[in-house]
Amino acid sequence: MATKHAALHALIEPVVASMGFELWGIDHISQGKHSRLVIYIERESGVSVEDCADISRQVSAVMDVEDPIPGEYRLEVSSPGMARPLYSLEQFTRYQGHHVALKLRVAFDGRRKYQGLLAGVEGDEVLLQLEGEEYCFPIESIDSAHVVPQFDK
């Protein structure tokens, strides 16, 4: 699965970069015989609906030629938004001090879901503070993660 994700990233990242955006992440979600390919793009000045449409057209052309996903799939291009998913150690570092939710691949201390303050990154581990304790999760043990937006009351 990791090699398929790496292959998709290698196909899509140059297209996104050439259009002046950062490829924030990719999710390939299988749904029976259909699937979804979600591409998250980022740019300091923001992402518009037109930007998403433009990148969708360019990526779609590359995907049609390379055909890396068997069967039918729906292509979606989006900004990562406020509850942005986190994929890399660099992204976790950028969001240090924010609240995040993690889902682990395998349960740790009897649970797979954790939510707390992102204390930072140490080596290849994500440091999470919750309930007065600090947890260290190796990046490869994290199935999914996203920022939890905090709103002042």
C-alpha positions as CSV (number, residue, x, y, z in Angstrom):
1,M,0.0,0.0,0.0
2,A,2.8,2.4,0.8
3,T,4.4,1.9,-2.6
4,K,1.0,2.6,-4.3
5,H,0.8,5.9,-2.3
6,A,4.4,6.8,-3.2
7,A,3.7,6.1,-6.9
8,L,0.6,8.4,-6.8
9,H,2.5,11.1,-4.9
10,A,5.3,10.9,-7.6
11,L,2.8,11.3,-10.4
12,I,0.7,14.1,-8.8
13,E,3.3,16.2,-6.9
14,P,5.1,17.6,-10.0
15,V,1.7,18.7,-11.5
16,V,0.6,20.5,-8.4
17,A,4.0,22.1,-7.8
18,S,4.2,23.3,-11.4
19,M,1.0,25.2,-10.8
20,G,2.4,27.0,-7.8
21,F,0.8,24.8,-5.0
22,E,2.1,22.5,-2.3
23,L,0.8,19.0,-2.4
24,W,-0.4,18.7,1.2
25,G,-1.5,15.1,1.0
26,I,-3.3,12.3,-0.9
27,D,-6.0,9.9,0.3
28,H,-7.0,6.9,-1.8
29,I,-10.2,5.5,-0.4
30,S,-11.5,2.2,-1.7
31,Q,-15.3,1.9,-1.7
32,G,-16.2,-1.5,-3.2
33,K,-15.5,-1.5,-6.9
34,H,-15.4,2.3,-6.9
35,S,-12.9,4.5,-5.1
36,R,-12.1,8.1,-4.3
37,L,-8.8,9.9,-4.9
38,V,-8.7,13.0,-2.7
39,I,-5.8,15.4,-3.3
40,Y,-5.2,18.2,-0.8
41,I,-3.4,21.3,-2.1
42,E,-2.1,24.3,-0.2
43,R,-0.8,27.8,-1.0
44,E,0.1,30.6,1.3
45,S,-2.3,33.0,-0.5
46,G,-5.1,30.4,-0.2
47,V,-6.9,28.0,-2.4
48,S,-10.0,28.8,-4.5
49,V,-12.6,26.6,-6.1
50,E,-11.1,27.6,-9.5
51,D,-7.7,26.5,-8.3
52,C,-9.1,23.1,-7.4
53,A,-10.9,22.8,-10.8
54,D,-7.7,23.7,-12.6
55,I,-5.6,21.2,-10.8
56,S,-8.3,18.6,-11.1
57,R,-8.1,18.9,-14.9
58,Q,-4.3,18.7,-15.0
59,V,-4.1,15.8,-12.7
60,S,-6.9,14.0,-14.5
61,A,-5.0,14.2,-17.8
62,V,-1.9,12.7,-16.2
63,M,-4.0,10.0,-14.5
64,D,-5.7,9.1,-17.8
65,V,-2.3,8.6,-19.4
66,E,-0.6,6.8,-16.6
67,D,-3.6,4.9,-15.3
68,P,-2.2,4.0,-11.8
69,I,-5.6,3.1,-10.3
70,P,-7.5,0.1,-11.6
71,G,-11.2,0.5,-12.1
72,E,-13.4,3.5,-11.6
73,Y,-12.6,6.3,-9.1
74,R,-13.8,9.8,-8.4
75,L,-11.1,12.5,-8.3
76,E,-11.5,15.3,-5.7
77,V,-9.2,18.2,-5.2
78,S,-9.5,20.3,-2.0
79,S,-7.8,22.6,0.4
80,P,-6.9,20.7,3.6
81,G,-9.1,23.2,5.5
82,M,-9.1,23.9,9.3
83,A,-9.4,20.3,10.3
84,R,-6.5,19.5,8.0
85,P,-5.2,15.9,7.9
86,L,-1.5,15.5,8.8
87,Y,0.7,13.1,6.9
88,S,4.4,13.8,7.5
89,L,6.7,14.6,10.4
90,E,7.2,18.1,8.8
91,Q,3.5,18.8,8.9
92,F,3.3,17.6,12.5
93,T,6.2,20.0,13.3
94,R,4.4,22.9,11.6
95,Y,1.3,22.3,13.8
96,Q,3.1,21.9,17.1
97,G,1.0,23.6,19.8
98,H,-2.3,22.8,18.1
99,H,-4.8,20.2,19.2
100,V,-4.8,17.0,17.1
101,A,-6.7,13.8,16.9
102,L,-4.8,10.6,16.0
103,K,-6.0,7.1,15.0
104,L,-3.4,4.4,15.5
105,R,-3.0,1.4,13.2
106,V,-2.8,-0.9,16.3
107,A,-4.2,-0.2,19.8
108,F,-1.9,1.2,22.4
109,D,-3.0,1.0,26.1
110,G,-6.2,-0.5,24.9
111,R,-7.2,2.2,22.5
112,R,-6.6,3.4,19.0
113,K,-7.9,7.0,19.2
114,Y,-6.1,9.8,21.0
115,Q,-6.8,13.5,21.1
116,G,-4.5,16.1,22.7
117,L,-2.0,18.9,22.3
118,L,0.7,18.3,19.8
119,A,3.9,18.8,21.8
120,G,6.2,18.3,18.9
121,V,8.3,15.8,17.0
122,E,11.3,13.9,18.3
123,G,13.2,11.8,15.7
124,D,10.4,9.8,13.9
125,E,8.0,10.1,16.8
126,V,5.0,12.4,17.3
127,L,4.7,13.7,20.9
128,L,1.1,14.2,22.2
129,Q,0.1,15.6,25.6
130,L,-3.2,14.6,27.0
131,E,-4.6,14.0,30.5
132,G,-1.4,15.3,32.1
133,E,0.8,12.7,30.3
134,E,3.0,12.8,27.2
135,Y,2.7,10.0,24.7
136,C,5.2,9.2,21.9
137,F,3.8,7.6,18.8
138,P,6.1,6.5,15.9
139,I,4.9,8.1,12.7
140,E,4.5,4.7,11.1
141,S,2.0,3.6,13.9
142,I,-0.3,6.5,13.0
143,D,-3.1,5.5,10.6
144,S,-4.6,9.0,10.4
145,A,-4.3,12.3,12.1
146,H,-5.9,15.7,11.8
147,V,-5.9,19.1,13.4
148,V,-8.8,19.7,15.8
149,P,-9.9,23.4,15.3
150,Q,-10.2,25.3,18.6
151,F,-12.7,28.2,18.7
152,D,-12.7,30.8,21.4
153,K,-16.0,30.9,23.3
